[in-house]
Amino acid sequence: MVTPAPCPNSWLGQHHDHHARRTQWVVILTAVMMVGEIVGGMWFGSMALVADGWHMATHAAALGVAALAYRYARAHARDPRFTFGTGKVGELAGFASAVSLGIVALLIAVESFERLLEPRPIQFMQAIAIAVLGLAVNLASAALLHHDHGDDHGHDHAGDDHHHDTNLRAAYMHVVADAFTSVLAIVGLLAGRYLGWIWMDALMGVVGAIVIGHWAIGLARTAGRSLLDAHDDSRLEQAIRTRLAPGGEETRVTDLHVWRLGPGHHALVVSLTSVSSLTPAAYRERLDDLPSLGHVTIEVNPP
């Protein structure tokens, strides 16, 4: 049996520190805009802006959790209490962000239905101006995270299907959700101002709640599966089986477990039955071209 010495620090994402810095900047931008929307909404008598400001506050809190997750993962990367490192701290933060997104969607839906039943007067031009500014901030935040978000996808190697950083994806989805609700708010406010359709503001809120809720469910599913060590990367598993037990050799894979340690890193525990005299180390060399395997344990037994 062979088990390489663990190196938990390497099981953090390849761009961990870079993602952390970008996320911190987005937290600052979101917090500043949150205060601006709340104060502006109260000043101009727009409850829609006040509500959107508080919705943004929940996103700022979730983004803060994402930033803290990066810091915690780095600070405890070599803590021996974490047997397989701290690569999954981001998954935990991502799941928490998914829950907060779901709560935001529910709050928006409830408030929007109330406004459909009881429309409220809005100072449209002032509200539109602040909503446009909020959209600009959200787009700037999304731009900060978009490049890094894209870097975690599109790899061709087996095992890279789950190379993405769930914590970064959660932060990115929060700012995209903010931008999306800002667009809907602008559409609703313009329709109310120039067409007299006061109800459009509330209807756009309902549409936004449905879309954000859908995003939240998808994010929770992805993070939850990783936290429960679910593995559905058939390419990586097939690549492992092909290398360890190629055709023509009397070697069988009798037990195989693969799970995610962090962005771009997996662990493998495999049991082989073989009549050959190959050592576990020799089998381990067959997996050297699979860079996503960060921790490998191989057991070889006679038939």
N, C-alpha and C positions, 0 to 999 in steps of 0.2 A: 504494500500500500504506500502511496506517495502523496504527501500534502505539502505544497510549497508554503514557506513562511508567509503568514498574512501580512499585507501591507495596506491597512485600511485607508490611509491617506490617499492612495491612488484610486480608491473606489468613489471618490467625489467626482463630479462631472469634470470633463476636460477643461471647460471654461468657467469653473465654479466661481472663482474670485471676480472675473470679469462680469458675470451675470449678477453677482452681489452688488457691485458698484452701480451698474445700470439700474437695478431695482431700487437702490437707495435714492437715486435721483428722481425716479418716478414717484416714490413716496412723497418727496418734498413738493414736487409739482402738483400732485393730487391734493395734498393737504392745503396748499396755498389756494388752489381753485375752490376747494370745499368751503373755506372761510369766505371767499369772495362771493360765492353763490348764496350762502346763507345770509350774509350781511346785505348783499344787493337785493335779494328777495324781500327781506324785511323792510328795506328802505323804500322800495318801489311798490310794496304791497302785493307782491306776487307769491302766493303760496306755492305755486308750481315750482318756482326757483328755490324756495326754502326747502321744499320736499326733495328736490333733486340734489340740493346741497347735502342734506342728511343722508341721502342714498350714497352720494360720493364719499361721505364720512365712513360708511361701512366698507367701501372699497379701499379707502385709505388704511383702515385698520387691517384689512386682509393683506394688503400689500406690505404693511408693516410686519405682519406675521411672516410673510415670505422673506423679507430682508433679515429678520431675526433667525429664521431657519438656516439661511446661508451662513450667518455668523456662528451659530451654535454648531453646525456641522463641521466647520473649519476648526473651531476651538477644541472640539472633542474628537477630531479625526483619529488621533492615536491613543485615545482612552481605551485601556484593555477591557473595561467593562462592556464595551460594545464589540461583541465577538466578530461581527462581520462589518465593522465600521459604521459610519454615520451617513452613508450614502442615501438612506431612505428617509432621512429627516425631511427632505424636500417633498417626498411622497405624502408624509403626514401633513405638512403645511398645505400641500395641494388639495388634500381631502377637506381640510378645514376651510380652505377658500371656496371649494365647491359648495359646502354647506352654507357659507355666508352668501354666496351668489343665489342659492335657492331661497334664502330668507329675503334677500333684496327683491327677487322676482315676486315673491308672495306679497310683500309690502306694497310694491308698485301696483300690483293687480288690485289689491283691496282699495288703495287710495284712488285708483283710476275708476273703479266701479262707483265709488262714492261721488266722484266728480261727474260721472255720467248721469247719476240720479239728481244731484244738486250742483249744477254749474256755478262757478264762482267768477266774479269779474277779474280781469287780468289787464295790467298795463303792458300791452303787447310790445311796443317798440323797445322799451327798456329791458323787458324779459328776453326779447329776441337777441338784443345786443350781448347780454350776459351769456345766453345759451351758445351764441357763436363763439365767444371767447372760451367758454368751457370746451366746446368742440375742438378748438385750436390746441388747447392744452392736452386734451385726450389724444389727439393725433400726434403731437410731439412725444408724448409718453409712449404711444404705440411704436413710433419710429425708433425710440431708444431700445425697445425690447425686440422689435421685429427681426433685426439682423441676427441677433443671438438665437432667437426662436427658430429661425430658418437653419442656422448652423447645426442644430440638433436633429436634422432630418436629411433624408436623401442619400444615405450611405449604401454602398453596394455589398459590403461584407456580410456574411451570415452572422446573425446575432445583432445587427445594428438596427433592426426594426424598432427596438425599444431603447434607442440611444438618447431619446429626448429627455429633457429635464422637466419633470412634472411641475416642480415649483415655479420655474420660469414660465411654463405654459399657463399656469394658474394666474400669475401676475399679468401676463399678456392678455388673457381672456378678460380679466377685470377691466383693464383700460379699454379694450375693444368694446366691452359691454357699456362702459361709460360713453364712449364715442357714439355707439349705436343709439343709446337713449337720448343723447344730445341731438342727433339728427332727427329722430322722431319728434322730439320736443320742438325743434325749429319748424318742422313741417306742420305740426299741429298749431303752433302759434301763428304761422303765416296764414294758414287756412282760416283761423279765427279772426285775424286782423283784416284780411282783404276779402274773404268770402262770407264772413259772419258765422262760420261753422264753429261755434264755441266748443261743441262736443268733440271735435277732432283732436283736441289736446288730450282728453281723457282716453279716446279710442287708441291713439298712438301709444299711450301708456300701457294699455292692455296688450297690444301687439308686442311691445318691448318686453313685458313680463313673460310672455309665452316663449319668446326666443331666448331670453336669458335663462329661463328655467330649463330649456332644452340643453343649453351649453353646460349648465351646472350638473345635470344628470350625466352627461358624457364625461365631464372631468372627474366626477365622483366615481364613476365606473372604472376609469383608467387608474386612478390613484388607489382605489380600493383593491383592485385585482393585484396590484404590485405589493401592497401591504399584506395581503393574504398569500403571497408567494405563488399566485397563479402564473402559469407559464403557457403561452400560446404561440411561441416563436418556432414554428415547425421547421423553418429553414435551418436554424441553429441546431436544433435537435437532430435533424437528418444529417447535417454536416458532421456532428459528433459521431453518430452511428456509422457513417460511411468511413470515417478515418480510423475508428477503433476496430471495426469488424468488417473490413472490405471483403468482397467476394473472393472465394478461393482459399481463405484461411479458416482454420477450425477454431474460430473465436466467436463467442456469442455475447451479446449484451443482455445480461439477466436482470439488471436493475439500473435505472437512470433517473436522476433528479436534477433539474436545472431551475434556478430561480435568480431573480434580479437583486443585485447588491446596491446598485445606484445607477446613475445615468451612464449607459454604455458599458456596464460591468455586470457579469453574471458569475454565479457559483455553480460548480458541477460536482456531484457525487455519483460515481458509476461503479457497478460491479460487473466483472467480466468472467466468463468461463472459457478456458483455453487449454489446449494440449501443447501449445508452443512453450518455449523456454523464455519468452520475452518477459522482461521485468516491468513493473508499473511505470518506472521512469521512461522506458522505451515507448510505452503506449502514450505517455504524457507528451513526448516529443512530436507525436503525430498531430497533436492539437495546437502546436506552436503558431500556426498560421491563423488561429481564431483569436484575435486580439481582445475580444469582449469577455473572454474567460479569465476572471481575476482570481479565482480560488478553485483549485481542482483537487479532488480526492479520488484515487483509482484503486480498486481492489481487484486482484486477479486470483481466481480459484481454479483448481483442476476440475475436470468434468465429474 
